[in-house]
């Protein structure tokens, strides 16, 4: 698998999060590359994310994707929610857990959030 994927998952380990609607549980990510599958397990518990490679752990949600797709997402080249809605990858189980992890993904390249647009408009009004 790619270095970007490894960096992303290793970077999640130990990160804290604000529970969204009481979300907690385990997500198993299955990355397919040819006839090989790589597994990452992300556990959201006690306001902390823990990452392992334990394939035996029960999961509340399972994300199955081609490794190239996840690589594009973790590099900020593709939006994860848009990719899911286009059926580029599949999620079984608790969708809220996917949305929790999605909050840690980089924004797609060349996108602007609402704060950036608001700040720019305020600056234009002053000119």
C-alpha positions as CSV (number, residue, x, y, z in Angstrom):
1,X,0.0,0.0,0.0
2,X,1.0,3.6,-0.3
3,X,3.0,5.7,2.1
4,X,0.2,8.3,2.3
5,X,-2.3,5.6,3.5
6,X,0.1,4.4,6.1
7,X,0.9,8.0,7.3
8,X,-2.9,8.8,7.5
9,X,-3.8,5.8,9.7
10,X,-0.7,6.0,11.9
11,X,-1.5,9.7,12.3
12,X,-5.0,8.9,13.6
13,X,-3.6,6.7,16.5
14,X,-3.9,8.5,19.8
15,X,-5.9,11.5,18.3
16,X,-8.7,12.8,20.5
17,X,-12.1,13.6,19.1
18,X,-15.4,15.2,20.2
19,X,-18.0,12.5,20.3
20,X,-20.7,13.2,17.7
21,X,-24.1,12.1,18.9
22,X,-22.4,9.5,21.2
23,X,-20.6,7.8,18.3
24,X,-18.1,5.2,19.4
25,X,-17.1,1.8,18.1
26,X,-14.8,0.1,15.7
27,X,-14.2,0.5,11.9
28,X,-12.3,-2.1,9.9
29,X,-10.9,-0.7,6.6
30,X,-10.2,-3.3,3.9
31,X,-8.0,-2.0,1.2
32,X,-7.9,-4.1,-2.0
33,X,-5.0,-4.1,-4.3
34,X,-5.2,-6.9,-6.9
35,X,-5.6,-10.1,-5.0
36,X,-4.2,-8.7,-1.8
37,X,-6.1,-7.0,1.1
38,X,-4.6,-4.8,3.7
39,X,-6.5,-4.2,6.9
40,X,-6.6,-1.2,9.3
41,X,-8.8,-1.1,12.4
42,X,-9.8,2.2,13.9
43,X,-11.4,2.1,17.3
44,X,-13.2,5.2,18.7
45,X,-13.4,4.9,22.4
46,X,-13.1,7.2,25.4
47,X,-12.7,10.3,23.1
48,X,-9.6,8.8,21.6
49,X,-8.8,7.0,18.3
50,X,-6.7,3.8,18.4
51,X,-5.4,2.2,15.3
52,X,-4.3,-1.4,14.8
53,X,-3.9,-4.0,12.2
54,X,-5.9,-6.6,14.2
55,X,-8.1,-8.3,11.6
56,X,-9.8,-10.5,14.3
57,X,-11.5,-7.6,16.1
58,X,-15.2,-7.3,15.6
59,X,-16.2,-4.2,13.7
60,X,-19.3,-2.0,13.9
61,X,-18.6,-0.8,10.4
62,X,-16.5,-2.1,7.5
63,X,-15.2,0.1,4.7
64,X,-14.1,-1.8,1.6
65,X,-12.3,0.1,-1.1
66,X,-9.6,-0.1,-3.8
67,X,-6.3,1.2,-2.3
68,X,-6.0,3.7,-5.1
69,X,-9.3,5.3,-4.1
70,X,-8.3,5.6,-0.4
71,X,-4.9,6.9,-1.5
72,X,-6.6,9.7,-3.5
73,X,-8.8,10.5,-0.5
74,X,-6.0,10.7,2.1
75,X,-4.0,12.9,-0.3
76,X,-6.9,15.3,-0.6
77,X,-7.5,14.6,-4.3
78,X,-11.0,13.1,-3.8
79,X,-13.8,13.8,-1.3
80,X,-14.7,10.8,0.8
81,X,-18.4,11.5,1.2
82,X,-18.7,12.2,-2.6
83,X,-16.9,9.0,-3.4
84,X,-19.2,7.1,-1.1
85,X,-22.3,8.6,-2.7
86,X,-20.9,7.7,-6.1
87,X,-20.5,4.1,-5.0
88,X,-16.7,4.2,-5.4
89,X,-16.3,2.3,-2.1
90,X,-18.7,0.5,0.2
91,X,-19.5,0.8,3.9
92,X,-21.4,-1.8,5.8
93,X,-22.6,-1.1,9.3
94,X,-22.6,2.1,11.3
95,X,-22.3,5.0,8.9
96,X,-21.7,7.5,11.8
97,X,-18.3,5.9,12.4
98,X,-17.3,6.5,8.9
99,X,-18.3,10.2,9.3
100,X,-16.2,10.4,12.4
101,X,-13.1,9.3,10.5
102,X,-14.0,11.5,7.6
103,X,-13.6,14.5,9.8
104,X,-9.8,13.8,10.0
105,X,-9.3,13.6,6.2
106,X,-7.8,16.5,4.3
107,X,-10.1,18.7,2.3
108,X,-10.0,18.0,-1.4
109,X,-7.4,20.2,-3.2
110,X,-8.6,23.6,-4.5
111,X,-11.6,23.7,-2.3
112,X,-12.6,26.5,0.0
113,X,-14.6,26.3,3.2
114,X,-17.4,28.7,4.1
115,X,-15.1,30.6,6.5
116,X,-12.7,31.4,3.7
117,X,-15.5,32.7,1.4
118,X,-17.1,34.8,4.2
119,X,-13.7,36.4,5.1
120,X,-13.0,37.1,1.4
121,X,-16.5,38.8,1.0
122,X,-16.0,40.9,4.1
123,X,-12.6,42.0,2.8
124,X,-14.1,42.9,-0.6
125,X,-16.8,45.0,1.1
126,X,-14.2,47.1,2.9
127,X,-12.2,47.8,-0.3
